[in-house]
Amino acid sequence: MQHALERAKPVSALAPFLKNQLESRGWTQSELARRCGLSRQHVSRLLTRQSVIARRRLPSDETFAKLADGLGIPEATLRQSISFPESRSPDSVKRQVTG
């Protein structure tokens, strides 16, 4: 069980990152979906932590590529948004995940 939760933990950081991107750009979920070539339902699932954790897997490489392209950011930046580097303090990680 712990292994599955560890795999889910990084994914849960994707939702806050995407929400932050939407807010800073003034975009709706529909706008992000349109720009990424994804369905609005798919974007909604990515933004809902519970559904991402329930799936217990990372989005596909294709989804990462579409999100990065639609956001106009390097795919590496998007992938880094879901990692928790050991150099970061636990408080900053907690704020990002619960924020």
All heavy atoms as an XYZ file, in Angstrom:
778
protein
N       0.818     -1.201      0.000
C       0.000      0.000      0.000
C       0.855      1.255      0.000
O       0.582      2.184     -0.703
C      -0.946     -0.037      1.207
C      -1.846      1.160      1.311
S      -3.169      1.013      0.107
C      -4.162      2.372      0.562
N       1.928      1.267      0.789
C       2.772      2.440      0.847
C       3.364      2.742     -0.521
O       3.455      3.893     -0.918
C       3.885      2.258      1.869
C       4.717      3.518      2.039
C       5.778      3.352      3.092
O       5.946      2.278      3.655
N       6.497      4.405      3.369
N       3.741      1.708     -1.261
C       4.318      1.916     -2.588
C       3.337      2.670     -3.484
O       3.717      3.611     -4.180
C       4.715      0.585     -3.209
C       5.290      0.724     -4.578
N       6.492      1.354     -4.816
C       4.816      0.342     -5.783
C       6.734      1.339     -6.114
N       5.734      0.729     -6.718
N       2.081      2.296     -3.485
C       1.078      2.970     -4.314
C       0.907      4.417     -3.883
O       0.773      5.317     -4.726
C      -0.256      2.239     -4.228
N       0.920      4.681     -2.598
C       0.793      6.051     -2.119
C       2.007      6.877     -2.500
O       1.877      8.053     -2.852
C       0.582      6.078     -0.604
C      -0.750      5.541     -0.112
C      -0.790      5.520      1.413
C      -1.900      6.366     -0.658
N       3.186      6.294     -2.447
C       4.383      7.013     -2.857
C       4.307      7.363     -4.332
O       4.696      8.451     -4.732
C       5.629      6.170     -2.578
C       5.976      6.082     -1.115
C       7.106      5.100     -0.834
O       7.628      4.492     -1.802
O       7.447      4.931      0.332
N       3.801      6.466     -5.125
C       3.656      6.754     -6.559
C       2.619      7.842     -6.775
O       2.746      8.647     -7.686
C       3.242      5.492     -7.314
C       4.365      4.488     -7.425
C       3.944      3.248     -8.157
N       3.440      3.577     -9.486
C       2.549      2.839    -10.123
N       2.076      1.739     -9.572
N       2.144      3.175    -11.323
N       1.598      7.899     -5.947
C       0.546      8.895     -6.116
C       0.974     10.262     -5.621
O       0.532     11.261     -6.141
C      -0.712      8.458     -5.374
N       1.849     10.319     -4.645
C       2.225     11.596     -4.037
C       2.729     12.619     -5.052
O       2.255     13.745     -5.076
C       3.258     11.366     -2.937
C       3.647     12.619     -2.203
C       4.634     12.309     -1.101
C       5.072     13.564     -0.394
N       6.072     13.298      0.620
N       3.679     12.282     -5.936
C       4.126     13.282     -6.883
C       3.028     13.753     -7.816
O       2.975     14.908     -8.191
C       5.237     12.580     -7.664
C       5.672     11.463     -6.809
C       4.457     11.065     -6.018
N       2.126     12.859     -8.205
C       1.060     13.239     -9.122
C       0.177     14.302     -8.500
O      -0.288     15.208     -9.169
C       0.220     12.000     -9.519
C      -0.860     12.385    -10.499
C       1.115     10.940    -10.111
N      -0.041     14.219     -7.193
C      -0.925     15.175     -6.550
C      -0.390     16.596     -6.638
O      -1.144     17.541     -6.510
C      -1.177     14.784     -5.087
O       0.016     14.901     -4.341
N       0.915     16.770     -6.888
C       1.488     18.097     -7.032
C       1.177     18.694     -8.402
O       1.350     19.899     -8.601
C       2.991     18.049     -6.797
N       0.733     17.896     -9.339
C       0.400     18.414    -10.665
C      -0.825     19.299    -10.607
O      -0.864     20.352    -11.265
C       0.179     17.254    -11.645
C      -0.159     17.644    -13.089
C       0.969     18.458    -13.708
C      -0.406     16.391    -13.918
N      -1.823     18.926     -9.838
C      -3.058     19.712     -9.757
C      -2.797     21.140     -9.284
O      -3.243     22.088     -9.941
C      -4.088     19.018     -8.868
N      -2.069     21.346     -8.184
C      -1.803     22.727     -7.764
C      -1.001     23.508     -8.805
O      -1.229     24.698     -9.007
C      -1.016     22.578     -6.461
C      -1.297     21.222     -5.970
C      -1.586     20.384     -7.181
N      -0.055     22.837     -9.469
C       0.730     23.513    -10.502
C      -0.175     23.983    -11.635
O      -0.099     25.138    -12.070
C       1.825     22.586    -11.051
C       2.623     23.209    -12.166
C       3.675     24.056    -11.876
C       2.308     22.953    -13.485
C       4.407     24.649    -12.905
C       3.029     23.529    -14.515
C       4.092     24.381    -14.230
N      -1.039     23.086    -12.107
C      -1.943     23.460    -13.208
C      -2.922     24.541    -12.778
O      -3.207     25.475    -13.542
C      -2.690     22.226    -13.723
C      -1.844     21.189    -14.463
C      -2.688     19.973    -14.816
C      -1.198     21.793    -15.701
N      -3.447     24.445    -11.561
C      -4.372     25.473    -11.066
C      -3.682     26.822    -11.017
O      -4.266     27.848    -11.403
C      -4.916     25.095     -9.692
C      -5.921     23.969     -9.741
C      -6.381     23.572     -8.351
C      -7.324     22.380     -8.422
N      -7.762     21.937     -7.110
N      -2.434     26.840    -10.568
C      -1.669     28.079    -10.522
C      -1.486     28.652    -11.931
O      -1.619     29.862    -12.143
C      -0.309     27.824     -9.863
C       0.501     29.078     -9.676
O       0.155     30.153    -10.122
N       1.613     28.934     -8.997
N      -1.190     27.789    -12.881
C      -1.035     28.229    -14.267
C      -2.335     28.831    -14.808
O      -2.316     29.876    -15.462
C      -0.580     27.062    -15.154
C       0.829     26.595    -14.898
C       1.848     27.644    -15.259
O       1.833     28.196    -16.356
N       2.743     27.934    -14.328
N      -3.454     28.190    -14.523
C      -4.744     28.709    -14.974
C      -5.013     30.082    -14.375
O      -5.405     31.013    -15.083
C      -5.880     27.747    -14.608
C      -5.941     26.423    -15.359
C      -7.097     25.575    -14.841
C      -6.071     26.640    -16.851
N      -4.813     30.195    -13.067
C      -5.080     31.467    -12.387
C      -4.180     32.579    -12.902
O      -4.654     33.682    -13.164
C      -4.895     31.305    -10.874
C      -5.983     30.477    -10.229
C      -5.723     30.201     -8.749
O      -4.859     30.881     -8.141
O      -6.379     29.300     -8.204
N      -2.880     32.300    -13.054
C      -1.947     33.347    -13.482
C      -2.201     33.789    -14.927
O      -1.913     34.928    -15.282
C      -0.504     32.887    -13.311
O      -0.189     31.842    -14.199
N      -2.760     32.916    -15.739
C      -3.042     33.251    -17.137
C      -4.480     33.725    -17.361
O      -4.822     34.177    -18.443
C      -2.780     32.022    -18.015
C      -1.329     31.579    -17.995
C      -1.180     30.168    -18.532
N       0.139     29.636    -18.326
C       1.063     29.530    -19.265
N       0.793     29.901    -20.497
N       2.248     29.037    -18.985
N      -5.317     33.547    -16.332
C      -6.721     33.909    -16.484
C      -7.484     32.963    -17.397
O      -8.449     33.354    -18.042
N      -7.041     31.703    -17.438
C      -7.668     30.708    -18.298
C      -8.667     29.873    -17.521
O      -8.545     29.667    -16.327
C      -6.630     29.745    -18.865
C      -5.676     30.309    -19.855
C      -5.640     31.595    -20.343
C      -4.592     29.620    -20.470
N      -4.605     31.731    -21.217
C      -3.946     30.540    -21.319
C      -4.105     28.325    -20.377
C      -2.830     30.189    -22.087
C      -2.998     27.976    -21.132
C      -2.371     28.896    -21.981
N      -9.640     29.366    -18.242
C     -10.573     28.388    -17.690
C     -10.045     26.985    -18.015
O      -9.121     26.832    -18.820
C     -11.968     28.540    -18.330
O     -11.842     28.275    -19.740
C     -12.546     29.930    -18.093
N     -10.664     25.991    -17.415
C     -10.310     24.613    -17.754
C     -10.563     24.359    -19.234
O      -9.779     23.672    -19.898
C     -11.122     23.628    -16.918
C     -10.744     23.597    -15.465
C     -11.555     22.573    -14.676
O     -12.079     21.618    -15.232
N     -11.641     22.778    -13.374
N     -11.632     24.907    -19.751
C     -11.963     24.721    -21.173
C     -10.899     25.324    -22.073
O     -10.548     24.748    -23.107
C     -13.324     25.341    -21.484
O     -14.335     24.660    -20.792
N     -10.374     26.480    -21.679
C      -9.321     27.128    -22.468
C      -8.050     26.275    -22.456
O      -7.412     26.083    -23.483
C      -9.030     28.525    -21.928
C      -7.943     29.266    -22.678
C      -8.286     29.613    -24.122
O      -9.467     29.531    -24.506
O      -7.370     29.978    -24.868
N      -7.679     25.765    -21.286
C      -6.504     24.899    -21.210
C      -6.719     23.657    -22.071
O      -5.828     23.260    -22.826
C      -6.218     24.497    -19.754
C      -5.040     23.544    -19.547
C      -3.727     24.165    -20.019
C      -4.943     23.123    -18.085
N      -7.878     23.074    -21.980
C      -8.183     21.880    -22.771
C      -8.056     22.176    -24.265
O      -7.445     21.400    -25.016
C      -9.586     21.376    -22.437
N      -8.615     23.300    -24.696
C      -8.556     23.677    -26.114
C      -7.112     23.859    -26.571
O      -6.706     23.340    -27.610
C      -9.342     24.969    -26.344
C      -9.425     25.389    -27.810
C     -10.079     26.748    -27.978
N      -9.264     27.834    -27.453
C      -8.163     28.327    -28.054
N      -7.728     27.800    -29.178
N      -7.507     29.332    -27.521
N      -6.325     24.574    -25.778
C      -4.945     24.850    -26.147
C      -4.076     23.589    -26.133
O      -3.084     23.518    -26.858
C      -4.340     25.888    -25.208
C      -4.905     27.272    -25.420
C      -4.358     28.236    -24.369
N      -4.865     29.573    -24.556
C      -4.201     30.548    -25.172
N      -3.005     30.329    -25.655
N      -4.745     31.738    -25.290
N      -4.445     22.618    -25.317
C      -3.655     21.382    -25.192
C      -4.151     20.258    -26.086
O      -3.470     19.234    -26.215
C      -3.674     20.904    -23.736
S      -2.863     22.037    -22.595
N      -5.321     20.413    -26.646
C      -5.883     19.333    -27.451
C      -6.363     18.172    -26.597
O      -6.317     17.012    -27.014
N      -6.815     18.493    -25.384
C      -7.363     17.490    -24.471
C      -8.835     17.800    -24.237
O      -9.275     18.932    -24.432
C      -6.625     17.535    -23.117
C      -5.130     17.243    -23.137
C      -4.505     17.583    -21.793
C      -4.885     15.781    -23.490
N      -9.581     16.814    -23.796
C     -10.981     17.085    -23.470
C     -11.050     17.871    -22.158
O     -10.137     17.796    -21.327
C     -11.771     15.779    -23.324
O     -11.379     15.102    -22.145
N     -12.123     18.626    -21.968
C     -12.288     19.368    -20.727
C     -12.393     18.403    -19.553
O     -11.911     18.673    -18.468
C     -13.516     20.283    -20.780
C     -13.453     21.342    -19.670
C     -14.793     21.927    -19.311
N     -15.761     20.950    -18.877
C     -15.759     20.361    -17.672
N     -14.846     20.637    -16.791
N     -16.687     19.491    -17.358
N     -12.997     17.242    -19.796
C     -13.122     16.238    -18.739
C     -11.744     15.717    -18.311
O     -11.514     15.505    -17.120
C     -14.011     15.073    -19.202
C     -15.461     15.439    -19.397
C     -15.739     16.119    -20.739
O     -14.876     16.226    -21.611
N     -16.960     16.607    -20.896
N     -10.856     15.538    -19.287
C      -9.505     15.074    -18.966
C      -8.788     16.124    -18.112
O      -8.159     15.797    -17.096
C      -8.733     14.810    -20.247
C      -7.440     14.084    -20.044
N      -6.808     13.405    -21.041
C      -6.635     13.940    -18.965
C      -5.696     12.867    -20.593
N      -5.564     13.188    -19.330
N      -8.882     17.387    -18.510
C      -8.264     18.464    -17.734
C      -8.868     18.514    -16.337
O      -8.151     18.658    -15.342
C      -8.405     19.819    -18.465
C      -8.019     20.975    -17.556
C      -7.560     19.821    -19.733
N     -10.167     18.356    -16.241
C     -10.827     18.375    -14.939
C     -10.288     17.271    -14.043
O     -10.030     17.490    -12.853
C     -12.339     18.222    -15.119
O     -12.986     18.182    -13.865
N     -10.097     16.072    -14.610
C      -9.549     14.959    -13.825
C      -8.128     15.263    -13.362
O      -7.756     14.923    -12.243
C      -9.587     13.656    -14.628
C     -10.970     13.039    -14.697
C     -10.928     11.628    -15.260
N     -10.331     11.554    -16.586
C     -11.005     11.649    -17.721
N     -12.310     11.834    -17.711
N     -10.384     11.560    -18.873
N      -7.338     15.906    -14.204
C      -5.970     16.257    -13.822
C      -5.952     17.284    -12.693
O      -5.044     17.297    -11.868
C      -5.199     16.810    -15.025
C      -4.891     15.820    -16.135
C      -4.338     16.546    -17.350
C      -3.920     14.750    -15.654
N      -6.961     18.135    -12.653
C      -7.030     19.183    -11.638
C      -7.661     18.707    -10.337
O      -7.623     19.412     -9.340
C      -7.816     20.385    -12.171
C      -7.099     21.181    -13.258
C      -8.065     22.117    -13.953
C      -5.923     21.925    -12.688
N      -8.248     17.531    -10.362
C      -8.891     16.980     -9.170
C      -7.951     15.962     -8.551
O      -7.776     14.866     -9.074
C     -10.236     16.311     -9.529
O     -11.036     17.276    -10.200
C     -10.956     15.825     -8.291
N      -7.355     16.316     -7.437
C      -6.346     15.466     -6.802
C      -6.877     14.072     -6.499
O      -6.182     13.092     -6.687
C      -5.858     16.100     -5.509
C      -5.112     17.368     -5.733
C      -4.662     17.925     -4.422
N      -4.533     19.366     -4.581
C      -4.353     20.191     -3.599
N      -4.290     19.749     -2.366
N      -4.231     21.473     -3.812
N      -8.106     13.973     -6.032
C      -8.635     12.676     -5.632
C      -8.660     11.702     -6.802
O      -8.302     10.551     -6.654
C     -10.050     12.812     -5.047
C     -10.093     13.508     -3.714
C     -10.032     15.025     -3.836
O     -10.161     15.594     -4.906
N      -9.843     15.693     -2.715
N      -9.073     12.172     -7.968
C      -9.145     11.247     -9.101
C      -7.753     10.859     -9.569
O      -7.526      9.733     -9.980
C      -9.944     11.854    -10.253
O      -9.287     12.983    -10.781
N      -6.797     11.776     -9.481
C      -5.432     11.452     -9.881
C      -4.845     10.429     -8.923
O      -4.237      9.447     -9.331
C      -4.557     12.730     -9.933
C      -3.101     12.374    -10.187
C      -5.067     13.677    -11.004
N      -5.048     10.632     -7.631
C      -4.523      9.699     -6.639
C      -5.193      8.336     -6.798
O      -4.546      7.305     -6.687
C      -4.710     10.258     -5.216
C      -3.777     11.457     -5.029
C      -4.438      9.202     -4.160
C      -4.020     12.252     -3.768
N      -6.481      8.328     -7.084
C      -7.193      7.058     -7.230
C      -6.624      6.246     -8.394
O      -6.567      5.027     -8.340
C      -8.683      7.308     -7.440
N      -6.166      6.931     -9.443
C      -5.597      6.207    -10.581
C      -4.213      5.666    -10.274
O      -3.769      4.712    -10.886
C      -5.511      7.122    -11.797
C      -6.856      7.444    -12.364
C      -6.715      8.196    -13.638
N      -5.642      9.187    -13.535
C      -5.582     10.288    -14.209
N      -6.513     10.590    -15.049
N      -4.577     11.133    -14.069
N      -3.518      6.311     -9.339
C      -2.199      5.859     -8.881
C      -1.195      5.727    -10.012
O      -0.400      4.792    -10.045
C      -2.308      4.535     -8.129
C      -3.071      4.671     -6.860
C      -2.956      3.386     -6.057
N      -3.671      3.536     -4.813
C      -4.672      2.780     -4.427
N      -5.067      1.788     -5.174
N      -5.280      2.997     -3.288
N      -1.227      6.653    -10.953
C      -0.219      6.645    -11.999
C      -0.035      8.057    -12.542
O      -0.906      8.913    -12.386
C      -0.590      5.697    -13.122
C      -1.880      6.050    -13.828
C      -2.188      5.001    -14.893
N      -3.485      5.227    -15.452
C      -3.740      5.980    -16.512
N      -2.759      6.601    -17.129
N      -4.956      6.140    -16.965
N       1.095      8.270    -13.161
C       1.371      9.558    -13.777
C       0.571      9.695    -15.062
O       0.231      8.695    -15.693
C       2.858      9.661    -14.111
C       3.810      9.726    -12.923
C       5.245      9.588    -13.408
C       3.627     11.020    -12.166
N       0.305     10.935    -15.472
C      -0.296     11.101    -16.796
C       0.643     10.521    -17.855
O       1.858     10.419    -17.635
C      -0.404     12.621    -16.944
C      -0.441     13.139    -15.545
C       0.433     12.201    -14.761
N       0.103     10.168    -18.992
C       0.911      9.579    -20.060
C       1.913     10.596    -20.600
O       1.764     11.811    -20.417
C       0.004      9.106    -21.201
O      -0.567     10.231    -21.858
N       2.922     10.096    -21.289
C       3.901     10.975    -21.926
C       3.209     11.897    -22.921
O       3.562     13.066    -23.049
C       4.980     10.157    -22.638
C       5.926      9.460    -21.672
O       5.985      9.859    -20.482
O       6.608      8.512    -22.108
N       2.211     11.361    -23.616
C       1.461     12.170    -24.580
C       0.733     13.319    -23.882
O       0.737     14.453    -24.367
C       0.456     11.295    -25.332
C      -0.358     12.061    -26.353
C      -1.391     11.201    -27.071
O      -1.541     10.009    -26.733
O      -2.056     11.735    -27.961
N       0.133     13.048    -22.727
C      -0.559     14.096    -21.976
C       0.427     15.150    -21.489
O       0.155     16.350    -21.590
C      -1.352     13.508    -20.803
O      -2.365     12.636    -21.329
C      -2.016     14.584    -19.963
N       1.574     14.717    -20.964
C       2.596     15.682    -20.545
C       3.005     16.577    -21.717
O       3.130     17.794    -21.573
C       3.840     14.980    -19.986
C       3.785     14.734    -18.515
C       3.738     13.449    -18.016
C       3.797     15.789    -17.609
C       3.700     13.213    -16.654
C       3.758     15.563    -16.241
C       3.708     14.269    -15.764
N       3.223     15.972    -22.879
C       3.642     16.737    -24.055
C       2.568     17.744    -24.460
O       2.871     18.910    -24.773
C       3.959     15.792    -25.211
N       1.310     17.328    -24.447
C       0.216     18.225    -24.813
C       0.060     19.363    -23.814
O      -0.171     20.512    -24.200
C      -1.100     17.449    -24.929
C      -1.170     16.570    -26.167
C      -2.496     15.845    -26.243
C      -2.615     15.065    -27.531
N      -3.946     14.467    -27.683
N       0.180     19.052    -22.527
C       0.084     20.098    -21.506
C       1.212     21.110    -21.660
O       0.983     22.327    -21.627
C       0.117     19.488    -20.099
C      -1.135     18.771    -19.633
C      -0.853     17.981    -18.348
C      -2.278     19.755    -19.406
N       2.421     20.623    -21.828
C       3.572     21.518    -21.977
C       3.408     22.395    -23.213
O       3.635     23.617    -23.159
C       4.864     20.707    -22.057
N       2.992     21.808    -24.316
C       2.795     22.561    -25.553
C       1.698     23.610    -25.375
O       1.870     24.772    -25.756
C       2.446     21.597    -26.698
C       2.406     22.300    -28.031
O       3.375     23.017    -28.360
O       1.397     22.140    -28.756
N       0.587     23.215    -24.791
C      -0.520     24.139    -24.593
C      -0.185     25.278    -23.645
O      -0.660     26.403    -23.812
N       0.647     24.989    -22.645
C       1.061     26.014    -21.688
C       2.244     26.833    -22.205
O       2.578     27.873    -21.639
C       1.440     25.375    -20.347
C       0.293     24.780    -19.545
C       0.826     23.913    -18.408
C      -0.601     25.891    -18.996
N       2.888     26.336    -23.263
C       4.041     27.038    -23.817
C       5.260     26.977    -22.903
O       6.021     27.936    -22.820
N       5.408     25.854    -22.212
C       6.552     25.667    -21.326
C       7.271     24.379    -21.704
O       6.662     23.485    -22.294
C       6.136     25.617    -19.835
C       5.173     24.449    -19.561
C       5.520     26.944    -19.390
C       4.835     24.249    -18.092
N       8.555     24.283    -21.370
C       9.256     23.025    -21.663
C       8.629     21.870    -20.881
O       8.195     22.041    -19.731
C      10.684     23.288    -21.168
C      10.816     24.770    -21.099
C       9.432     25.294    -20.803
N       8.594     20.720    -21.502
C       8.033     19.543    -20.835
C       8.791     19.238    -19.547
O       8.204     18.815    -18.557
C       8.060     18.343    -21.775
C       7.284     17.156    -21.257
C       7.184     16.029    -22.256
O       7.235     16.282    -23.476
O       7.049     14.872    -21.808
N      10.100     19.492    -19.541
C      10.905     19.250    -18.334
C      10.414     20.109    -17.173
O      10.387     19.654    -16.027
C      12.374     19.536    -18.616
N      10.009     21.337    -17.455
C       9.484     22.219    -16.405
C       8.209     21.633    -15.822
O       8.014     21.629    -14.607
C       9.209     23.627    -16.965
O      10.427     24.165    -17.478
C       8.637     24.556    -15.904
N       7.345     21.147    -16.687
C       6.097     20.541    -16.230
C       6.384     19.306    -15.382
O       5.808     19.133    -14.311
C       5.220     20.174    -17.422
C       3.867     19.565    -17.113
C       3.003     20.538    -16.322
C       3.159     19.176    -18.400
N       7.283     18.466    -15.839
C       7.622     17.252    -15.087
C       8.258     17.589    -13.744
O       8.001     16.926    -12.748
C       8.522     16.334    -15.901
C       7.762     15.663    -17.042
C       8.634     14.675    -17.790
N       7.905     14.069    -18.879
C       7.114     13.013    -18.772
N       6.934     12.444    -17.620
N       6.497     12.526    -19.824
N       9.068     18.646    -13.695
C       9.682     19.057    -12.432
C       8.636     19.559    -11.448
O       8.832     19.480    -10.242
C      10.731     20.144    -12.660
C      11.986     19.620    -13.315
C      12.938     20.731    -13.715
O      12.614     21.906    -13.630
N      14.117     20.348    -14.176
N       7.526     20.054    -11.953
C       6.483     20.576    -11.069
C       5.860     19.483    -10.209
O       5.248     19.775     -9.190
C       5.382     21.265    -11.877
O       4.547     20.303    -12.502
N       6.023     18.230    -10.619
C       5.417     17.149     -9.840
C       6.415     16.443     -8.955
O       6.091     15.504     -8.276
C       4.706     16.116    -10.743
C       5.700     15.410    -11.641
C       3.575     16.760    -11.505
C       5.157     14.166    -12.277
N       7.696     16.876     -8.974
C       8.682     16.233     -8.115
C       8.881     17.026     -6.835
O       8.614     18.204     -6.789
C      10.023     16.106     -8.791
O      10.050     16.528    -10.062
N       9.339     16.347     -5.844
C       9.651     16.968     -4.568
C      11.148     16.812     -4.317
O      11.567     15.850     -3.709
C       8.880     16.314     -3.420
C       7.406     16.502     -3.526
C       6.567     15.417     -3.625
C       6.859     17.763     -3.510
C       5.207     15.575     -3.708
C       5.493     17.927     -3.587
C       4.656     16.842     -3.695
N      11.965     17.756     -4.836
C      13.407     17.639     -4.593
C      13.706     17.597     -3.105
O      13.064     18.285     -2.329
C      13.982     18.902     -5.228
C      12.919     19.401     -6.153
C      11.608     18.917     -5.595
N      14.684     16.806     -2.717
C      15.019     16.660     -1.303
C      15.516     17.963     -0.705
O      15.468     18.163      0.491
C      16.055     15.558     -1.130
C      15.490     14.190     -1.411
C      16.516     13.097     -1.171
O      17.517     13.350     -0.507
O      16.284     11.992     -1.670
N      16.003     18.883     -1.529
C      16.526     20.137     -1.009
C      15.424     21.082     -0.533
O      15.696     22.054      0.150
C      17.370     20.841     -2.079
O      16.571     21.140     -3.201
N      14.181     20.817     -0.909
C      13.080     21.673     -0.477
C      12.646     21.296      0.920
O      12.669     20.145      1.306
C      11.899     21.533     -1.437
C      12.237     22.137     -2.792
C      11.130     21.961     -3.755
N       9.924     22.614     -3.280
C       8.764     22.474     -3.861
N       8.641     21.721     -4.902
N       7.702     23.076     -3.395
N      12.235     22.296      1.658
C      11.806     22.039      3.028
C      10.442     21.367      3.030
O       9.629     21.605      2.138
C      11.728     23.349      3.812
O      10.608     24.091      3.403
N      10.157     20.533      4.033
C       8.835     19.890      4.116
C       7.705     20.903      4.196
O       6.630     20.676      3.675
C       8.917     19.063      5.397
C      10.370     18.875      5.644
C      11.054     20.080      5.066
N       7.961     22.066      4.821
C       6.913     23.083      4.906
C       6.532     23.635      3.550
O       5.360     23.840      3.260
C       7.347     24.241      5.827
C       7.393     23.825      7.273
O       6.706     22.859      7.655
O       8.133     24.482      8.039
N       7.515     23.871      2.684
C       7.184     24.407      1.367
C       6.441     23.386      0.542
O       5.541     23.718     -0.218
C       8.440     24.887      0.624
O       9.263     23.792      0.287
N       6.780     22.100      0.689
C       6.068     21.050     -0.027
C       4.646     20.964      0.486
O       3.696     20.889     -0.281
C       6.797     19.687      0.114
C       5.951     18.568     -0.444
C       8.145     19.739     -0.569
N       4.467     21.036      1.804
C       3.137     20.956      2.383
C       2.272     22.115      1.894
O       1.128     21.934      1.519
C       3.224     20.967      3.907
C       1.878     20.830      4.580
C       2.025     20.807      6.097
C       0.664     20.689      6.753
N       0.765     20.725      8.192
N       2.837     23.326      1.852
C       2.070     24.485      1.369
C       1.635     24.291     -0.066
O       0.533     24.600     -0.451
C       2.890     25.766      1.517
C       2.898     26.339      2.906
C       3.442     27.752      2.918
N       4.807     27.827      2.386
C       5.911     27.641      3.097
N       5.828     27.342      4.366
N       7.108     27.742      2.542
N       2.540     23.773     -0.924
C       2.221     23.583     -2.326
C       1.123     22.532     -2.493
O       0.205     22.713     -3.268
C       3.448     23.175     -3.112
C       3.151     22.999     -4.600
C       4.370     22.572     -5.391
O       5.437     22.363     -4.843
N       4.194     22.441     -6.676
N       1.216     21.451     -1.772
C       0.256     20.357     -1.922
C      -1.098     20.724     -1.351
O      -2.131     20.410     -1.916
C       0.805     19.065     -1.262
C      -0.251     17.970     -1.239
C       2.034     18.584     -2.011
N      -1.123     21.405     -0.198
C      -2.415     21.727      0.420
C      -2.968     23.048     -0.052
O      -4.134     23.326      0.178
C      -2.284     21.751      1.955
O      -1.331     22.758      2.317
C      -1.897     20.396      2.499
N      -2.170     23.859     -0.697
C      -2.586     25.194     -1.131
C      -3.505     25.132     -2.235
O      -4.525     25.423     -2.540
